[in-house]
Amino acid sequence: MYKLKFIFLIIFCFIFYSCAKETEKISIIKEKNQEQEMITAYQEAYDMLSRNENFNAANKFLEAELLFPQSEWAPQSALMASYSFYLQNFYFEAISNLERYIKTYPNHKNIPYAHYLIAISHYEMIEDEKRDSEPLIMAKKKFNYILKNYPNTDFALDSKFKLDLIQDILASKEIYLGRHYQKKEKWIPAINRYKIVIEEYDQTIFVEEALHRLVEVNYKIGLISESEKYAKLLGYNYLSSEWYKKSYKIFNKDYKDIKIKQNRNNKKSVIEKFKNLFD
């Protein structure tokens, strides 16, 4: 009886081992088939992208990712899907998929590019100074993130350039709002907007107009001393500016043309010069 049980045990072990080997073999074949399907889907998506069928390409790249998420092709497919959405101007879809990519594949080699593409997508949604500021703010935040975390990349170089452009746009928004308040004779809000430009955006082209508007508004409400201070600051930094000429005319012949030799090697900001002049 004991021998019979032993024989049954040997037969069972043999059958179990054979089944296990067969299951492993089927699993390997299935995995290879999945990977091959994914590669095929990826190639189809890439061909669509080459034909400018961007939306269809994006969906095909996502399909390729889902076919074999464990594959090394999966993160690349997710990233290419986002790029395809971006090319189609589907910026919200691109950003959403990129954020998912970053969470799903945090150690992938192309993570810096994903952050950059998010920033560019926000940047592409920026309109003129009259529209919503959220894309500006989000783009600025993301470009700064790239400069901080990936300073030695090409993405950082372009991020710096884009940040300069964003500063100009933000300054133009403040000028636009300042003019609006000035037109409505809401003097304090107008002054506050113009001050934001000279304090936060003093390296932009809009600082000259902001200084002139401060001359204009302060003179209008009778704050002659304040008006003169801003006129001097404008003359000190932008003596040949058309805005300085306009400010000069506000005071007519009673206002002396203060000719101050400009020190072009002085790298101080406008607001620092302002404090030095009138402290």
ABEGO torsion letter per residue (X at the ends): XAAAAAAAAAAAAAAAAAAAAAAAAAAAAAAAAAAAAAAAAAAAAAAAAAAGBAAAAAAAAAAAAAABAABAAAAAAAAAAAAAAAAAGBAAAAAAAAAAAAAABAABAAAAAAAAAAAAAAAAABBBAABBAAAAAAAAAAAAAAAAABAABAAAAAAAAAAAAAAAAAAAAAAAAAAAAAAAGBAAAAAAAAAAAAAAAAABAAAAAAAAAAAAAAAAAGBAAAAAAAAAAAAAABAABAAAAAAAAAAEAABBBBBBBBBAABABBAAAAAAAAAX
